[in-house]
Amino acid sequence: MSTDQRLAKVGLCIVIAFGMTMAMCVVTYFAYWPPRWHLHAPGLVWVTALLDALYIAAIPLLILGLVGLRRTPGVAVCTAVASAWLLLLFLIRARHPWTYYGAFPAWMFMRDFVQPLPVSLAVGLAFAVSARRVLSAVPCTDR
């Protein structure tokens, strides 16, 4: 299999995982804040899902895509990369209140790490399952 075919298949895995991320963002958008069911702007939900998916999944999917070009990553690797990115985002955001107020921001941990964690795990799982299905029998050499 050529490199172009492998690149196209990795791209397909990224699109599948990004679509799953957007769907999970919509689910968590309504699960954590039920009064939002009464919104009269359905376009707002999809714009929010797109922005949340970009925030949570863009860098992990880029990293997993680069790993997927060389070999098929496992489920543990994919979920670890996605969760590590979310933890890094939380630590960057929590540094300011922790430094200036002297206490660990537990409320921020709940809002910025625990609530989006299912979405982050879904990113890794969706990429891993689709990569295993699409790339499993694809060797990485050009013979």
Secondary structure, 3 states (H helix, E strand, C coil): CCHHHHHHHHHHHHHHHHHHHHHHHHHHHHHHCHHHHHCCCHHHHHHHHHHHHHHHHHHHHHHHHHHHHHCCCCHHHHHHHHHHHHHHHHHHHHHHHHHHHCCCCHHHHHHHHHCCHHHHHHHHHHHHHHHHHHHCCCCCCCC
